[in-house]
Amino acid sequence: MITIYHNSRCSKSRSTCELVLSTYNTANEPVEVVEYLKTPLTVGQLKALHALLGGPLLDMVRTNEAEYAALGLDADGVTNDQLYEAIASHPILLQRPIVVRNGRAVIGRPPENVAALFG
């Protein structure tokens, strides 16, 4: 199963979906596209996704979104729990797209990053 956390308004997200569906998924694995702006992830789901991605939590946060500064997330001392809560409440903050396959995940920025899941 391949899961794509997708924002249909984002050109990088659309490009990544197209790459997965038309180029990398040669075995025709089932694909679930989750439009996370319509169906926000819970804190638990975000923690699980972060564990698959590895690396700092900020890698999966869109720090350039207005909500990031408006919520004070750019202040010193913001905890991971506060970030998870903010993403769950304001899903626009989730970096996009994120592709999950076989217990691993990558951020599709640039879209070609997803090749690492299929090699």
Biopython code that builds the backbone (N, CA, C, O; Angstrom):
import numpy as np
from Bio.PDB.StructureBuilder import StructureBuilder

atoms = [
    (1, "MET", "N", (0.842, -1.178, 0.000)),
    (1, "MET", "CA", (0.000, 0.000, 0.000)),
    (1, "MET", "C", (0.887, 1.241, 0.000)),
    (1, "MET", "O", (1.847, 1.345, 0.763)),
    (2, "ILE", "N", (0.543, 2.157, -0.862)),
    (2, "ILE", "CA", (1.210, 3.457, -0.937)),
    (2, "ILE", "C", (0.194, 4.490, -0.462)),
    (2, "ILE", "O", (-0.950, 4.502, -0.916)),
    (3, "THR", "N", (0.617, 5.345, 0.444)),
    (3, "THR", "CA", (-0.247, 6.426, 0.922)),
    (3, "THR", "C", (0.413, 7.745, 0.567)),
    (3, "THR", "O", (1.601, 7.954, 0.813)),
    (4, "ILE", "N", (-0.385, 8.633, -0.018)),
    (4, "ILE", "CA", (0.109, 9.965, -0.383)),
    (4, "ILE", "C", (-0.715, 10.991, 0.383)),
    (4, "ILE", "O", (-1.929, 11.081, 0.199)),
    (5, "TYR", "N", (-0.063, 11.758, 1.233)),
    (5, "TYR", "CA", (-0.715, 12.870, 1.927)),
    (5, "TYR", "C", (-0.594, 14.060, 0.991)),
    (5, "TYR", "O", (0.498, 14.573, 0.747)),
    (6, "HIS", "N", (-1.734, 14.486, 0.475)),
    (6, "HIS", "CA", (-1.785, 15.325, -0.714)),
    (6, "HIS", "C", (-2.613, 16.585, -0.497)),
    (6, "HIS", "O", (-3.625, 16.576, 0.204)),
    (7, "ASN", "N", (-2.153, 17.670, -1.121)),
    (7, "ASN", "CA", (-2.909, 18.918, -1.207)),
    (7, "ASN", "C", (-3.095, 19.186, -2.695)),
    (7, "ASN", "O", (-2.133, 19.505, -3.394)),
    (8, "SER", "N", (-4.311, 19.060, -3.176)),
    (8, "SER", "CA", (-4.569, 19.168, -4.610)),
    (8, "SER", "C", (-4.305, 20.566, -5.162)),
    (8, "SER", "O", (-4.201, 20.729, -6.377)),
    (9, "ARG", "N", (-4.195, 21.571, -4.309)),
    (9, "ARG", "CA", (-3.907, 22.928, -4.778)),
    (9, "ARG", "C", (-2.412, 23.191, -4.953)),
    (9, "ARG", "O", (-2.013, 24.251, -5.435)),
    (10, "CYS", "N", (-1.601, 22.234, -4.564)),
    (10, "CYS", "CA", (-0.142, 22.405, -4.612)),
    (10, "CYS", "C", (0.429, 21.709, -5.853)),
    (10, "CYS", "O", (0.202, 20.518, -6.068)),
    (11, "SER", "N", (1.160, 22.458, -6.651)),
    (11, "SER", "CA", (1.722, 21.885, -7.881)),
    (11, "SER", "C", (2.738, 20.782, -7.580)),
    (11, "SER", "O", (2.784, 19.785, -8.300)),
    (12, "LYS", "N", (3.549, 20.936, -6.540)),
    (12, "LYS", "CA", (4.524, 19.885, -6.180)),
    (12, "LYS", "C", (3.800, 18.613, -5.751)),
    (12, "LYS", "O", (4.225, 17.503, -6.071)),
    (13, "SER", "N", (2.706, 18.791, -5.025)),
    (13, "SER", "CA", (1.934, 17.639, -4.584)),
    (13, "SER", "C", (1.298, 16.930, -5.775)),
    (13, "SER", "O", (1.314, 15.701, -5.844)),
    (14, "ARG", "N", (0.744, 17.685, -6.704)),
    (14, "ARG", "CA", (0.160, 17.083, -7.909)),
    (14, "ARG", "C", (1.226, 16.368, -8.730)),
    (14, "ARG", "O", (0.986, 15.273, -9.240)),
    (15, "SER", "N", (2.409, 16.982, -8.861)),
    (15, "SER", "CA", (3.503, 16.354, -9.618)),
    (15, "SER", "C", (3.949, 15.049, -8.961)),
    (15, "SER", "O", (4.224, 14.065, -9.648)),
    (16, "THR", "N", (4.016, 15.045, -7.646)),
    (16, "THR", "CA", (4.421, 13.842, -6.928)),
    (16, "THR", "C", (3.394, 12.736, -7.116)),
    (16, "THR", "O", (3.760, 11.586, -7.362)),
    (17, "CYS", "N", (2.125, 13.066, -7.004)),
    (17, "CYS", "CA", (1.073, 12.058, -7.245)),
    (17, "CYS", "C", (1.218, 11.461, -8.634)),
    (17, "CYS", "O", (1.149, 10.244, -8.807)),
    (18, "GLU", "N", (1.417, 12.309, -9.608)),
    (18, "GLU", "CA", (1.556, 11.835, -10.989)),
    (18, "GLU", "C", (2.766, 10.913, -11.139)),
    (18, "GLU", "O", (2.678, 9.878, -11.800)),
    (19, "LEU", "N", (3.893, 11.283, -10.531)),
    (19, "LEU", "CA", (5.088, 10.433, -10.599)),
    (19, "LEU", "C", (4.834, 9.065, -9.974)),
    (19, "LEU", "O", (5.199, 8.035, -10.542)),
    (20, "VAL", "N", (4.208, 9.065, -8.809)),
    (20, "VAL", "CA", (3.938, 7.790, -8.143)),
    (20, "VAL", "C", (2.998, 6.949, -8.992)),
    (20, "VAL", "O", (3.253, 5.767, -9.218)),
    (21, "LEU", "N", (1.914, 7.552, -9.463)),
    (21, "LEU", "CA", (0.891, 6.789, -10.175)),
    (21, "LEU", "C", (1.331, 6.338, -11.562)),
    (21, "LEU", "O", (0.948, 5.257, -12.008)),
    (22, "SER", "N", (2.127, 7.147, -12.245)),
    (22, "SER", "CA", (2.441, 6.819, -13.636)),
    (22, "SER", "C", (3.851, 6.284, -13.856)),
    (22, "SER", "O", (4.107, 5.634, -14.870)),
    (23, "THR", "N", (4.756, 6.538, -12.946)),
    (23, "THR", "CA", (6.149, 6.163, -13.183)),
    (23, "THR", "C", (6.669, 5.130, -12.189)),
    (23, "THR", "O", (7.183, 4.087, -12.593)),
    (24, "TYR", "N", (6.542, 5.407, -10.904)),
    (24, "TYR", "CA", (7.186, 4.562, -9.901)),
    (24, "TYR", "C", (6.387, 3.339, -9.500)),
    (24, "TYR", "O", (6.974, 2.327, -9.117)),
    (25, "ASN", "N", (5.088, 3.400, -9.575)),
    (25, "ASN", "CA", (4.259, 2.290, -9.108)),
    (25, "ASN", "C", (4.080, 1.243, -10.206)),
    (25, "ASN", "O", (2.960, 0.970, -10.639)),
    (26, "THR", "N", (5.171, 0.673, -10.642)),
    (26, "THR", "CA", (5.139, -0.302, -11.735)),
    (26, "THR", "C", (4.489, -1.621, -11.321)),
    (26, "THR", "O", (4.027, -2.378, -12.175)),
    (27, "ALA", "N", (4.450, -1.901, -10.025)),
    (27, "ALA", "CA", (3.827, -3.136, -9.543)),
    (27, "ALA", "C", (2.324, -2.953, -9.303)),
    (27, "ALA", "O", (1.649, -3.865, -8.825)),
    (28, "ASN", "N", (1.807, -1.766, -9.640)),
    (28, "ASN", "CA", (0.379, -1.472, -9.450)),
    (28, "ASN", "C", (-0.103, -1.742, -8.032)),
    (28, "ASN", "O", (-1.162, -2.332, -7.817)),
    (29, "GLU", "N", (0.706, -1.294, -7.063)),
    (29, "GLU", "CA", (0.302, -1.406, -5.664)),
    (29, "GLU", "C", (-0.914, -0.510, -5.419)),
    (29, "GLU", "O", (-1.088, 0.503, -6.097)),
    (30, "PRO", "N", (-1.746, -0.881, -4.459)),
    (30, "PRO", "CA", (-2.865, -0.004, -4.118)),
    (30, "PRO", "C", (-2.342, 1.349, -3.618)),
    (30, "PRO", "O", (-1.344, 1.417, -2.901)),
    (31, "VAL", "N", (-3.026, 2.405, -4.006)),
    (31, "VAL", "CA", (-2.625, 3.760, -3.622)),
    (31, "VAL", "C", (-3.799, 4.438, -2.925)),
    (31, "VAL", "O", (-4.915, 4.474, -3.443)),
    (32, "GLU", "N", (-3.525, 4.969, -1.753)),
    (32, "GLU", "CA", (-4.514, 5.766, -1.034)),
    (32, "GLU", "C", (-4.032, 7.210, -1.041)),
    (32, "GLU", "O", (-2.928, 7.507, -0.583)),
    (33, "VAL", "N", (-4.861, 8.101, -1.560)),
    (33, "VAL", "CA", (-4.543, 9.522, -1.557)),
    (33, "VAL", "C", (-5.367, 10.172, -0.453)),
    (33, "VAL", "O", (-6.597, 10.155, -0.490)),
    (34, "VAL", "N", (-4.682, 10.742, 0.521)),
    (34, "VAL", "CA", (-5.328, 11.383, 1.658)),
    (34, "VAL", "C", (-5.228, 12.892, 1.475)),
    (34, "VAL", "O", (-4.140, 13.465, 1.544)),
    (35, "GLU", "N", (-6.361, 13.522, 1.242)),
    (35, "GLU", "CA", (-6.389, 14.985, 1.150)),
    (35, "GLU", "C", (-6.499, 15.523, 2.569)),
    (35, "GLU", "O", (-7.594, 15.719, 3.097)),
    (36, "TYR", "N", (-5.342, 15.756, 3.170)),
    (36, "TYR", "CA", (-5.277, 16.031, 4.597)),
    (36, "TYR", "C", (-5.899, 17.374, 4.990)),
    (36, "TYR", "O", (-6.171, 17.593, 6.170)),
    (37, "LEU", "N", (-6.131, 18.277, 4.029)),
    (37, "LEU", "CA", (-6.835, 19.515, 4.375)),
    (37, "LEU", "C", (-8.313, 19.229, 4.623)),
    (37, "LEU", "O", (-8.958, 19.917, 5.414)),
    (38, "LYS", "N", (-8.847, 18.214, 3.946)),
    (38, "LYS", "CA", (-10.246, 17.814, 4.127)),
    (38, "LYS", "C", (-10.398, 16.843, 5.293)),
    (38, "LYS", "O", (-11.409, 16.850, 5.995)),
    (39, "THR", "N", (-9.384, 16.011, 5.488)),
    (39, "THR", "CA", (-9.380, 15.015, 6.554)),
    (39, "THR", "C", (-8.077, 15.163, 7.341)),
    (39, "THR", "O", (-7.119, 14.427, 7.103)),
    (40, "PRO", "N", (-8.042, 16.116, 8.280)),
    (40, "PRO", "CA", (-6.797, 16.355, 9.021)),
    (40, "PRO", "C", (-6.350, 15.133, 9.814)),
    (40, "PRO", "O", (-7.165, 14.338, 10.280)),
    (41, "LEU", "N", (-5.046, 15.008, 9.952)),
    (41, "LEU", "CA", (-4.477, 13.917, 10.727)),
    (41, "LEU", "C", (-4.576, 14.238, 12.211)),
    (41, "LEU", "O", (-4.521, 15.400, 12.615)),
    (42, "THR", "N", (-4.721, 13.198, 13.010)),
    (42, "THR", "CA", (-4.726, 13.358, 14.459)),
    (42, "THR", "C", (-3.284, 13.506, 14.949)),
    (42, "THR", "O", (-2.335, 13.278, 14.198)),
    (43, "VAL", "N", (-3.139, 13.885, 16.195)),
    (43, "VAL", "CA", (-1.800, 13.971, 16.780)),
    (43, "VAL", "C", (-1.114, 12.609, 16.708)),
    (43, "VAL", "O", (0.071, 12.529, 16.386)),
    (44, "GLY", "N", (-1.847, 11.547, 17.006)),
    (44, "GLY", "CA", (-1.268, 10.200, 16.941)),
    (44, "GLY", "C", (-0.810, 9.837, 15.544)),
    (44, "GLY", "O", (0.268, 9.267, 15.373)),
    (45, "GLN", "N", (-1.614, 10.158, 14.545)),
    (45, "GLN", "CA", (-1.228, 9.884, 13.160)),
    (45, "GLN", "C", (-0.007, 10.707, 12.763)),
    (45, "GLN", "O", (0.872, 10.214, 12.057)),
    (46, "LEU", "N", (0.050, 11.953, 13.211)),
    (46, "LEU", "CA", (1.207, 12.801, 12.905)),
    (46, "LEU", "C", (2.480, 12.257, 13.542)),
    (46, "LEU", "O", (3.543, 12.277, 12.922)),
    (47, "LYS", "N", (2.377, 11.773, 14.767)),
    (47, "LYS", "CA", (3.550, 11.198, 15.443)),
    (47, "LYS", "C", (4.035, 9.953, 14.699)),
    (47, "LYS", "O", (5.237, 9.756, 14.522)),
    (48, "ALA", "N", (3.096, 9.121, 14.268)),
    (48, "ALA", "CA", (3.466, 7.910, 13.525)),
    (48, "ALA", "C", (4.109, 8.277, 12.192)),
    (48, "ALA", "O", (5.094, 7.659, 11.788)),
    (49, "LEU", "N", (3.563, 9.270, 11.513)),
    (49, "LEU", "CA", (4.129, 9.719, 10.243)),
    (49, "LEU", "C", (5.524, 10.286, 10.445)),
    (49, "LEU", "O", (6.423, 10.022, 9.646)),
    (50, "HIS", "N", (5.712, 11.056, 11.494)),
    (50, "HIS", "CA", (7.029, 11.625, 11.800)),
    (50, "HIS", "C", (8.044, 10.518, 12.069)),
    (50, "HIS", "O", (9.197, 10.614, 11.651)),
    (51, "ALA", "N", (7.615, 9.472, 12.764)),
    (51, "ALA", "CA", (8.526, 8.358, 13.040)),
    (51, "ALA", "C", (8.979, 7.691, 11.739)),
    (51, "ALA", "O", (10.132, 7.274, 11.628)),
    (52, "LEU", "N", (8.079, 7.587, 10.756)),
    (52, "LEU", "CA", (8.446, 6.999, 9.467)),
    (52, "LEU", "C", (9.395, 7.907, 8.689)),
    (52, "LEU", "O", (10.291, 7.430, 7.992)),
    (53, "LEU", "N", (9.193, 9.204, 8.813)),
    (53, "LEU", "CA", (10.058, 10.156, 8.109)),
    (53, "LEU", "C", (11.444, 10.224, 8.737)),
    (53, "LEU", "O", (12.448, 10.331, 8.033)),
    (54, "GLY", "N", (11.491, 10.161, 10.066)),
    (54, "GLY", "CA", (12.750, 10.388, 10.770)),
    (54, "GLY", "C", (13.111, 11.862, 10.673)),
    (54, "GLY", "O", (12.373, 12.647, 10.078)),
    (55, "GLY", "N", (14.207, 12.229, 11.236)),
    (55, "GLY", "CA", (14.656, 13.620, 11.159)),
    (55, "GLY", "C", (13.870, 14.536, 12.078)),
    (55, "GLY", "O", (12.965, 14.098, 12.787)),
    (56, "PRO", "N", (14.225, 15.806, 12.057)),
    (56, "PRO", "CA", (13.562, 16.774, 12.941)),
    (56, "PRO", "C", (12.099, 16.969, 12.559)),
    (56, "PRO", "O", (11.741, 16.919, 11.382)),
    (57, "LEU", "N", (11.267, 17.190, 13.557)),
    (57, "LEU", "CA", (9.844, 17.419, 13.313)),
    (57, "LEU", "C", (9.631, 18.627, 12.408)),
    (57, "LEU", "O", (8.709, 18.629, 11.591)),
    (58, "LEU", "N", (10.457, 19.641, 12.538)),
    (58, "LEU", "CA", (10.280, 20.842, 11.707)),
    (58, "LEU", "C", (10.372, 20.545, 10.218)),
    (58, "LEU", "O", (9.878, 21.327, 9.406)),
    (59, "ASP", "N", (10.992, 19.432, 9.842)),
    (59, "ASP", "CA", (11.056, 19.071, 8.422)),
    (59, "ASP", "C", (9.663, 18.831, 7.840)),
    (59, "ASP", "O", (9.455, 19.011, 6.640)),
    (60, "MET", "N", (8.717, 18.429, 8.675)),
    (60, "MET", "CA", (7.376, 18.171, 8.165)),
    (60, "MET", "C", (6.410, 19.333, 8.430)),
    (60, "MET", "O", (5.194, 19.190, 8.299)),
    (61, "VAL", "N", (6.976, 20.485, 8.804)),
    (61, "VAL", "CA", (6.171, 21.677, 9.071)),
    (61, "VAL", "C", (6.461, 22.736, 8.008)),
    (61, "VAL", "O", (7.615, 23.005, 7.675)),
    (62, "ARG", "N", (5.399, 23.324, 7.491)),
    (62, "ARG", "CA", (5.533, 24.427, 6.529)),
    (62, "ARG", "C", (5.715, 25.717, 7.327)),
    (62, "ARG", "O", (4.747, 26.396, 7.671)),
    (63, "THR", "N", (6.963, 26.033, 7.609)),
    (63, "THR", "CA", (7.274, 27.190, 8.444)),
    (63, "THR", "C", (7.028, 28.522, 7.735)),
    (63, "THR", "O", (7.043, 29.574, 8.375)),
    (64, "ASN", "N", (6.803, 28.485, 6.425)),
    (64, "ASN", "CA", (6.556, 29.716, 5.682)),
    (64, "ASN", "C", (5.078, 30.093, 5.637)),
    (64, "ASN", "O", (4.730, 31.150, 5.111)),
    (65, "GLU", "N", (4.208, 29.249, 6.180)),
    (65, "GLU", "CA", (2.780, 29.565, 6.225)),
    (65, "GLU", "C", (2.521, 30.640, 7.279)),
    (65, "GLU", "O", (3.174, 30.666, 8.322)),
    (66, "ALA", "N", (1.571, 31.518, 7.002)),
    (66, "ALA", "CA", (1.233, 32.606, 7.928)),
    (66, "ALA", "C", (0.831, 32.068, 9.300)),
    (66, "ALA", "O", (1.132, 32.686, 10.321)),
    (67, "GLU", "N", (0.158, 30.929, 9.328)),
    (67, "GLU", "CA", (-0.293, 30.343, 10.593)),
    (67, "GLU", "C", (0.871, 29.994, 11.507)),
    (67, "GLU", "O", (0.739, 30.038, 12.730)),
    (68, "TYR", "N", (1.995, 29.652, 10.925)),
    (68, "TYR", "CA", (3.163, 29.271, 11.716)),
    (68, "TYR", "C", (3.578, 30.413, 12.648)),
    (68, "TYR", "O", (3.755, 30.211, 13.849)),
    (69, "ALA", "N", (3.728, 31.598, 12.090)),
    (69, "ALA", "CA", (4.103, 32.757, 12.907)),
    (69, "ALA", "C", (2.931, 33.236, 13.751)),
    (69, "ALA", "O", (3.114, 33.615, 14.908)),
    (70, "ALA", "N", (1.732, 33.223, 13.182)),
    (70, "ALA", "CA", (0.554, 33.713, 13.905)),
    (70, "ALA", "C", (0.294, 32.903, 15.175)),
    (70, "ALA", "O", (-0.191, 33.444, 16.168)),
    (71, "LEU", "N", (0.611, 31.623, 15.146)),
    (71, "LEU", "CA", (0.427, 30.767, 16.317)),
    (71, "LEU", "C", (1.609, 30.825, 17.279)),
    (71, "LEU", "O", (1.596, 30.165, 18.318)),
    (72, "GLY", "N", (2.634, 31.613, 16.939)),
    (72, "GLY", "CA", (3.798, 31.737, 17.805)),
    (72, "GLY", "C", (4.712, 30.539, 17.770)),
    (72, "GLY", "O", (5.504, 30.333, 18.689)),
    (73, "LEU", "N", (4.614, 29.738, 16.712)),
    (73, "LEU", "CA", (5.427, 28.534, 16.625)),
    (73, "LEU", "C", (6.885, 28.823, 16.304)),
    (73, "LEU", "O", (7.738, 27.941, 16.398)),
    (74, "ASP", "N", (7.164, 30.067, 15.924)),
    (74, "ASP", "CA", (8.539, 30.462, 15.636)),
    (74, "ASP", "C", (9.265, 30.945, 16.890)),
    (74, "ASP", "O", (10.426, 31.348, 16.811)),
    (75, "ALA", "N", (8.607, 30.909, 18.033)),
    (75, "ALA", "CA", (9.217, 31.354, 19.294)),
    (75, "ALA", "C", (10.155, 30.279, 19.838)),
    (75, "ALA", "O", (10.013, 29.094, 19.537)),
    (76, "ASP", "N", (11.110, 30.719, 20.640)),
    (76, "ASP", "CA", (12.003, 29.780, 21.306)),
    (76, "ASP", "C", (11.201, 28.929, 22.290)),
    (76, "ASP", "O", (10.257, 29.409, 22.918)),
    (77, "GLY", "N", (11.582, 27.684, 22.411)),
    (77, "GLY", "CA", (10.987, 26.819, 23.415)),
    (77, "GLY", "C", (9.714, 26.106, 23.010)),
    (77, "GLY", "O", (9.094, 25.444, 23.842)),
    (78, "VAL", "N", (9.301, 26.222, 21.745)),
    (78, "VAL", "CA", (8.105, 25.493, 21.297)),
    (78, "VAL", "C", (8.433, 24.002, 21.299)),
    (78, "VAL", "O", (9.454, 23.578, 20.757)),
    (79, "THR", "N", (7.561, 23.222, 21.910)),
    (79, "THR", "CA", (7.803, 21.780, 22.029)),
    (79, "THR", "C", (7.242, 21.018, 20.832)),
    (79, "THR", "O", (6.420, 21.534, 20.074)),
    (80, "ASN", "N", (7.696, 19.801, 20.682)),
    (80, "ASN", "CA", (7.153, 18.942, 19.628)),
    (80, "ASN", "C", (5.656, 18.720, 19.835)),
    (80, "ASN", "O", (4.892, 18.695, 18.871)),
    (81, "ASP", "N", (5.238, 18.557, 21.089)),
    (81, "ASP", "CA", (3.815, 18.363, 21.352)),
    (81, "ASP", "C", (3.000, 19.567, 20.880)),
    (81, "ASP", "O", (1.908, 19.402, 20.338)),
    (82, "GLN", "N", (3.519, 20.762, 21.080)),
    (82, "GLN", "CA", (2.833, 21.961, 20.604)),
    (82, "GLN", "C", (2.773, 21.975, 19.078)),
    (82, "GLN", "O", (1.762, 22.380, 18.503)),
    (83, "LEU", "N", (3.836, 21.540, 18.424)),
    (83, "LEU", "CA", (3.848, 21.481, 16.964)),
    (83, "LEU", "C", (2.840, 20.458, 16.450)),
    (83, "LEU", "O", (2.097, 20.736, 15.509)),
    (84, "TYR", "N", (2.812, 19.276, 17.063)),
    (84, "TYR", "CA", (1.840, 18.262, 16.648)),
    (84, "TYR", "C", (0.411, 18.797, 16.786)),
    (84, "TYR", "O", (-0.406, 18.637, 15.879)),
    (85, "GLU", "N", (0.117, 19.423, 17.905)),
    (85, "GLU", "CA", (-1.220, 19.981, 18.139)),
    (85, "GLU", "C", (-1.551, 21.047, 17.096)),
    (85, "GLU", "O", (-2.673, 21.107, 16.594)),
    (86, "ALA", "N", (-0.574, 21.880, 16.778)),
    (86, "ALA", "CA", (-0.793, 22.951, 15.802)),
    (86, "ALA", "C", (-1.081, 22.367, 14.419)),
    (86, "ALA", "O", (-1.982, 22.840, 13.726)),
    (87, "ILE", "N", (-0.327, 21.348, 14.012)),
    (87, "ILE", "CA", (-0.558, 20.732, 12.697)),
    (87, "ILE", "C", (-1.927, 20.059, 12.667)),
    (87, "ILE", "O", (-2.645, 20.154, 11.672)),
    (88, "ALA", "N", (-2.288, 19.384, 13.748)),
    (88, "ALA", "CA", (-3.587, 18.716, 13.799)),
    (88, "ALA", "C", (-4.731, 19.733, 13.701)),
    (88, "ALA", "O", (-5.754, 19.462, 13.072)),
    (89, "SER", "N", (-4.554, 20.887, 14.318)),
    (89, "SER", "CA", (-5.587, 21.928, 14.305)),
    (89, "SER", "C", (-5.548, 22.791, 13.052)),
    (89, "SER", "O", (-6.568, 23.341, 12.636)),
    (90, "HIS", "N", (-4.367, 22.907, 12.454)),
    (90, "HIS", "CA", (-4.153, 23.742, 11.267)),
    (90, "HIS", "C", (-3.395, 22.915, 10.229)),
    (90, "HIS", "O", (-2.190, 23.096, 10.058)),
    (91, "PRO", "N", (-4.083, 22.018, 9.540)),
    (91, "PRO", "CA", (-3.393, 21.073, 8.654)),
    (91, "PRO", "C", (-2.619, 21.729, 7.514)),
    (91, "PRO", "O", (-1.781, 21.076, 6.891)),
    (92, "ILE", "N", (-2.880, 23.001, 7.228)),
    (92, "ILE", "CA", (-2.093, 23.705, 6.200)),
    (92, "ILE", "C", (-0.610, 23.718, 6.576)),
    (92, "ILE", "O", (0.248, 23.914, 5.716)),
    (93, "LEU", "N", (-0.310, 23.511, 7.856)),
    (93, "LEU", "CA", (1.078, 23.517, 8.324)),
    (93, "LEU", "C", (1.847, 22.241, 7.969)),
    (93, "LEU", "O", (3.074, 22.209, 8.071)),
    (94, "LEU", "N", (1.139, 21.201, 7.559)),
    (94, "LEU", "CA", (1.820, 19.944, 7.213)),
    (94, "LEU", "C", (2.528, 20.085, 5.868)),
    (94, "LEU", "O", (1.928, 20.492, 4.873)),
    (95, "GLN", "N", (3.790, 19.746, 5.860)),
    (95, "GLN", "CA", (4.560, 19.763, 4.610)),
    (95, "GLN", "C", (3.916, 18.798, 3.625)),
    (95, "GLN", "O", (3.340, 17.784, 4.020)),
    (96, "ARG", "N", (4.017, 19.115, 2.364)),
    (96, "ARG", "CA", (3.363, 18.305, 1.346)),
    (96, "ARG", "C", (4.213, 18.164, 0.117)),
    (96, "ARG", "O", (5.068, 18.997, -0.185)),
    (97, "PRO", "N", (3.957, 17.101, -0.573)),
    (97, "PRO", "CA", (3.250, 15.893, -0.186)),
    (97, "PRO", "C", (4.163, 14.988, 0.626)),
    (97, "PRO", "O", (5.385, 15.140, 0.601)),
    (98, "ILE", "N", (3.577, 14.062, 1.332)),
    (98, "ILE", "CA", (4.342, 13.024, 2.023)),
    (98, "ILE", "C", (3.849, 11.687, 1.479)),
    (98, "ILE", "O", (2.647, 11.423, 1.426)),
    (99, "VAL", "N", (4.806, 10.851, 1.075)),
    (99, "VAL", "CA", (4.482, 9.543, 0.508)),
    (99, "VAL", "C", (5.023, 8.471, 1.442)),
    (99, "VAL", "O", (6.167, 8.532, 1.890)),
    (100, "VAL", "N", (4.167, 7.483, 1.726)),
    (100, "VAL", "CA", (4.519, 6.380, 2.623)),
    (100, "VAL", "C", (4.417, 5.077, 1.846)),
    (100, "VAL", "O", (3.443, 4.830, 1.135)),
    (101, "ARG", "N", (5.448, 4.248, 2.001)),
    (101, "ARG", "CA", (5.453, 2.923, 1.362)),
    (101, "ARG", "C", (6.364, 1.999, 2.153)),
    (101, "ARG", "O", (7.488, 2.368, 2.494)),
    (102, "ASN", "N", (5.887, 0.817, 2.440)),
    (102, "ASN", "CA", (6.690, -0.223, 3.103)),
    (102, "ASN", "C", (7.378, 0.263, 4.371)),
    (102, "ASN", "O", (8.556, -0.018, 4.591)),
    (103, "GLY", "N", (6.647, 0.985, 5.196)),
    (103, "GLY", "CA", (7.189, 1.418, 6.485)),
    (103, "GLY", "C", (8.195, 2.549, 6.411)),
    (103, "GLY", "O", (8.902, 2.823, 7.381)),
    (104, "ARG", "N", (8.263, 3.201, 5.270)),
    (104, "ARG", "CA", (9.159, 4.356, 5.108)),
    (104, "ARG", "C", (8.360, 5.504, 4.519)),
    (104, "ARG", "O", (7.330, 5.295, 3.878)),
    (105, "ALA", "N", (8.845, 6.723, 4.742)),
    (105, "ALA", "CA", (8.156, 7.897, 4.207)),
    (105, "ALA", "C", (9.180, 8.919, 3.747)),
    (105, "ALA", "O", (10.289, 8.997, 4.275)),
    (106, "VAL", "N", (8.782, 9.703, 2.746)),
    (106, "VAL", "CA", (9.597, 10.819, 2.275)),
    (106, "VAL", "C", (8.677, 11.990, 1.954)),
    (106, "VAL", "O", (7.495, 11.820, 1.658)),
    (107, "ILE", "N", (9.257, 13.174, 2.022)),
    (107, "ILE", "CA", (8.558, 14.382, 1.595)),
    (107, "ILE", "C", (8.882, 14.581, 0.123)),
    (107, "ILE", "O", (10.050, 14.604, -0.265)),
    (108, "GLY", "N", (7.859, 14.723, -0.684)),
    (108, "GLY", "CA", (8.026, 14.847, -2.134)),
    (108, "GLY", "C", (8.339, 16.256, -2.583)),
    (108, "GLY", "O", (7.680, 16.779, -3.482)),
    (109, "ARG", "N", (9.317, 16.870, -1.983)),
    (109, "ARG", "CA", (9.790, 18.200, -2.372)),
    (109, "ARG", "C", (11.301, 18.107, -2.485)),
    (109, "ARG", "O", (11.997, 18.151, -1.470)),
    (110, "PRO", "N", (11.810, 17.983, -3.673)),
    (110, "PRO", "CA", (11.148, 17.938, -4.963)),
    (110, "PRO", "C", (10.466, 16.586, -5.174)),
    (110, "PRO", "O", (10.749, 15.625, -4.459)),
    (111, "PRO", "N", (9.572, 16.517, -6.157)),
    (111, "PRO", "CA", (8.824, 15.274, -6.391)),
    (111, "PRO", "C", (9.715, 14.050, -6.585)),
    (111, "PRO", "O", (9.326, 12.941, -6.216)),
    (112, "GLU", "N", (10.881, 14.233, -7.147)),
    (112, "GLU", "CA", (11.780, 13.111, -7.421)),
    (112, "GLU", "C", (12.265, 12.423, -6.147)),
    (112, "GLU", "O", (12.802, 11.318, -6.217)),
    (113, "ASN", "N", (12.087, 13.057, -4.975)),
    (113, "ASN", "CA", (12.475, 12.416, -3.701)),
    (113, "ASN", "C", (11.787, 11.086, -3.496)),
    (113, "ASN", "O", (12.330, 10.213, -2.819)),
    (114, "VAL", "N", (10.594, 10.905, -4.069)),
    (114, "VAL", "CA", (9.848, 9.675, -3.844)),
    (114, "VAL", "C", (10.524, 8.467, -4.492)),
    (114, "VAL", "O", (10.204, 7.330, -4.142)),
    (115, "ALA", "N", (11.424, 8.680, -5.400)),
    (115, "ALA", "CA", (12.143, 7.563, -6.023)),
    (115, "ALA", "C", (12.843, 6.708, -4.978)),
    (115, "ALA", "O", (13.011, 5.504, -5.176)),
    (116, "ALA", "N", (13.252, 7.313, -3.869)),
    (116, "ALA", "CA", (13.938, 6.570, -2.806)),
    (116, "ALA", "C", (13.072, 5.453, -2.223)),
    (116, "ALA", "O", (13.604, 4.484, -1.682)),
    (117, "LEU", "N", (11.763, 5.574, -2.325)),
    (117, "LEU", "CA", (10.860, 4.547, -1.789)),
    (117, "LEU", "C", (10.689, 3.372, -2.742)),
    (117, "LEU", "O", (10.153, 2.333, -2.355)),
    (118, "PHE", "N", (11.136, 3.526, -3.977)),
    (118, "PHE", "CA", (10.896, 2.509, -4.994)),
    (118, "PHE", "C", (12.177, 1.862, -5.500)),
    (118, "PHE", "O", (12.127, 0.996, -6.373)),
    (119, "GLY", "N", (13.317, 2.268, -4.968)),
    (119, "GLY", "CA", (14.591, 1.738, -5.445)),
    (119, "GLY", "C", (15.012, 0.475, -4.778)),
    (119, "GLY", "O", (16.070, -0.067, -5.096)),
]
sb = StructureBuilder()
sb.init_structure("model")
sb.init_model(0)
sb.init_chain("A")
sb.init_seg("    ")
for serial, (resi, resn, name, xyz) in enumerate(atoms, 1):
    if name == "N":
        sb.init_residue(resn, " ", resi, " ")
    sb.init_atom(name, np.array(xyz, "f"), 0.0, 1.0, " ", f" {name:<3s}", serial, name[0])
structure = sb.get_structure()
